[in-house]
Amino acid sequence: MRKPNLIKTANVLFLALSISLLVSCEQSETEQLPTVAETTASETAVSVSNSKLTSKTSSTFGDIGNGVNLQPSYYNGGNCDLGWNLMKQNTKIQTVRIEVEPGQETNAKRWIAEAKSNGYTVIVTYHKSSVLGSDNTAELNAAATWWKNNYSYLGGNFIINLTNEWGSHNITPSAFAAAYNTAITEVRKVYNGTIIIDIPGWGQETATAACAVKGCTAGQTKINDTKIILSAHIYPGAYNQGKGRYVNTSDIDDLASSGRPCMIGEFGNSGGSGADWSGIVDYAKSKGWTILGWVWNGDGGSMNMITPQFQSYTSGSPKTYTKSSYFNIVYNKL
């Protein structure tokens, strides 16, 4: 998104023998179950409903609850009061995805520590506004190097979203996979947990991402690491160029066919038209996917859940925020 203008396996095996159509956030109705090695307790939690398998988005930190994005990097030099007092009053928010522009490491260390101290599951995303949608592998590698250099400094014990919206609508599955294989190898030098990968095309090329994981052609390069979550970003202008149409619910099934956990890493009601963003988010949620609204604060436009815009942080003197007219558009989805 533009800024500022984010098991039990025994039961599974038993069900695989008796149910012909299984649906989870790791697979579509037409796909085989992952292997036992892929369906680990740290990656998948399952439950049965209406004779179909559904699953929550899980990581090595456990199930990831629904929540919101924060983009503080562009306000007050990053010295922002994030509005935790108001957030804690709204208990549907369980997870925060914090976008961090390179150069904001000192502020980000505080943001992350505050989020953890307030009891939230924390996802941290490397975000470089000038290269969103880029196919330049040097930019993806720069993100990986940033993580190698900063994960420990930022306090660790959070989920890494490797970078925000790398990869264009035009990138091939093989190119996307090869680039991420290199970047993930670098991140693995400092981090063993689940890595969230934004799918290409500003989070909307679902088939490309699925093929990058499972392989759709002979000899195709695939993403090797299995401890990943694929993240889509859904707005009214969400467009699947590979299919030549706006994103719809079938794209959720396409992404699910990857055999990996999936989530909606960003959603909101602004930015173009043509996609039923609300229906798509509801459909993903019905499959047990985590959904994260854009944005608690920091959009720079109309999609801010609280008002005023981020205020300067002063230790011991929290700022007062109120809910905006946009608040319930996101919160009611959670």
N, C-alpha and C positions, 0 to 999 in steps of 0.2 A: 504494500500500500504506500502511496506517496506520503512523505513526511517532510516538514510539517504542513504543508500547503498554503507494525509485531507479523482351581485349575488343577485347575487340577487336570493334568493331562490324561490321567486314566479315564476320566469321564469323557474326554474328547475322543479318545480312541474307541471306546465303546459305542459312542454315538455315530462315529464315522462308519461303522459296520452296518448300522441299521437305518440311517437317514440319508436319502439320496441328495437332498438339496439343503445345504448348510450355508448360513449367512453369518458372518462376523465382521468386525472391523478389520480383520486380516484377510477376508476372502469374500468373493461374490458367490451367488447361487450356482454359478457354473464352474467354479474352481475346486480343485482338490484341496483337502486339508494340508497345512504345512506338515513337514516331518516332525517327529517327536523332538529332534534336536532343536528345531526352530520354535516349537511351541513350548517355551520354557516358562516356568512360574514367574520369572521376572518380567516377561513380556506380555503375557496374556492371562486375563481372568475371565471365565466364561460362565454363562447361565443360559438355561433353556427356556424359551417362551414360544408358545404357539407352534411347537414342533420345529423350530428353527434355532440355530445357535447364534446368540448375540454376544458381544464382548465389549468390555470397557477398554479405553485407551490406558495402557499400563506401561510403566517404565521400571527401571531398577530401583526407583524411589517409591514404587507402589502405584496404585491407581491415581490418575491425574484428574482432579475434579474440574468442573467448569469454572470459568473466571473471566478475567479482563486483561487487556494490554495496557501498558503505560509507556509513554514516550517523553521522558523529561529532558533529553539531551539538548533541546533547542531553546530552553527557557531559563532565564536568569543565569546564563553560563552553566547550566546544569545544576545549580544550587537550588534545588526545588523541594518544597514541602509537598509530599505525595498524598496527603489527605487520608492517612490511615484511620484517623478517628471516625470519619464518616464511612469509610469502607467496612470497618468492623461491625457497623450496625446493620449491614446487608449481607446476611450469612450465606446466601447462595454463591457468593464469590469465595472460591476455595483456592484458586490458583491465580498467580499473576505472572504475566510474560512481560519482562522489562527489556526494552530495546536500548542498546548502548552504542552510541557513536564512538568510534576510536578517538581518543583524546579525553574521554570522559571517565577514565578508569577510577580516579579518586572519588568522584561523586558516586559512581556506580557501586563502589564498595560499600558506601553508606546505604544506598537504595536497597541493595541485596540484603544487607544485615538487618535493616528495618523490616523488610518483607518476611524474612525468616523469623525474626523475633515476634512478629504479629501472627505467626502460625500458618502462613501461606506456603503452599507448594510453589516453588520459584523456578521459572524458566527464564534464562537469560539469552538474548539474541544479539549477536554482532550485527550492527546496522550501519551501513555506509550509504547515505542518501544519494550520492552522486553515481552509484553503480547499480541501482536496482534494475533488474531485468537484463543485466550484462551476461554475455557468454565468455568473458575474458577470464581464463583460468587463473591468471595472475591475481585477480581480485579474490577469487575463492581461496587461493593459497594464502593470501594475505590475512584473510579471516582465520584460517587454520593456525597460522603463525601467531596471530594475536591471542588465540586461545592458549597456545602452548606457553606464551609469555605471561599471560594474565589470569589464567584459571585459579591458580593458587592465591595470587594476590587478592582476587575478588572474594576469597573466602571459601570457595569450593562448596560442596554439598548442595548443588543445584543442578538442574537439567540444562544441558547445552543445546540450544538451537543454533546450528553452526553459523548460518548467516541468513539475513533476511532477503528473500526473493531473488536469489541468484539464478540465472538461466532464463533465456527468452522463450517466446512462443515457438521459435524456429529450431531450437536445439534438439539434436537427436537423442534417443535413449542411450546409445553407446557413448556419445560425447558427455552427456550428463553423468553417466555412471563412472566413466574414466576419471573425470574431474573430481567427483566426490570420493572415489577410491583413494586418490592422492591426498586430498584434504583430510579425510578421516584418519588415514595413517598418521598424519602429523598430530591431530588432536589426541589420538590414542596414546601418545607419549606421556600425557598428563591426566587423562580422564578415561575411566573404564565404564562409565554409565551409559545410559541410553542417549542417543543423539537424535535430535529432531532435524529433519531435512525439509525445508520449504520446497514444494514441487515447482517446476519451471513455469514460465509464462505468468509471472506475478502470482503464482500459487494456483493456476487454473488449468494447466495441461496435465490432466489426470492420467490419460492413457500413456503419455510419454514417461511419466514417473513410474507407473506400474510396470511398463516394459523395461525400464532401467533396472528394476529389481528382479523381475522374474525371467526376463528375456523373451522376446517375441519373434526373433529371427535366429537362424542358425549361426553360431559363432559370435553372437552379439556380446559385447562387454556388459557385465552386470555389476551392480553394487555388491561388494563382497561381504560387508559387515551386516550381520543380522540383528544387531541391537540398535535398530533405528525406528523412528516413527515418521511417517509421511504426513506433511501438513499442507492443507489447502487453504486458500484465502478467498472468501466469498463476499462479493458486493453486487449491487445491481448491474454493474458493467462487466461482470465476470464472463470472459469469453474463452472458449476452447477452440483455438485456431486449427488444431489438428482435425477436429470434427466439423469445422466451418459453421459454428453456431454458438449461441450463448450457452453457458454451463447449465445443466439441469440435473435432476436426481440420478439419472443413469450414470453420470460421471462419478458420483459417490461409489456406485457399484464397481466402476472401472478401477478406481483407486484401491478399493478393497480387494480386488483380484490380485494385488501385489503379493499377498501373503504376509504383510507386515501391519502392525498397528497403524491407525490413521487418526487424524484429528482435523478440526477446523481451527487453525491458528489465529485467524482474524475473520471477523464478519461485521458488517455494518450496513446502513441503509442509504449510503450516498456514493456517488461516483459512477455516473453512467446509468444505463437502463437496458433492459432486455432479459436479465436473469431474475428468476424468482428467488432472490437471496433468502427470504424468510422460509419458504418451503424447502429449499435445499438444506438450510441449517437444521430445520425440524427433522428432516429425513436422516441426516447424519446423526443427530442426537438420538433418534429412535433406534439406531444401530449400536448405541453405546459409545459413540465417539465423544471425546472431550470437545467442547466448543468454547472459544475465547473471544469475547466481544471487543471490537475496536470502538472506542478506547475510553478508559477511565478518565484520562486527561492527556493532552499533548497533541491533538489532531491538527490544530491550526485552522480548522474549519468548523463545520457544524456537528461533527461526531464526537462530542465530549460529554461524558456522563455527568460531570460535575462542573460547577462554575464558582468563581472565576477561573481563568487560565492559571496554570501552576504559579504559585507565589513563592517568593524567596524563603528558603529554609533558615530558621533561627533556632538554635538548640534550646529546648525547654519552652518554646513559645509556638505551639502548633497553630497553623492558620485555620481559619474557618471557611469551609466550602459548603455549598448546598447542591442539591440535585438539579440538573438541568432538565429541560423538556425532552431531551433525548434519552435520559436515564432509563426509563422503563422499556424503551425499544430494545435495549440490550438485556436489561435485568430480567424481563419477563421470559426471555429465551432460556435463561440459565435455570 
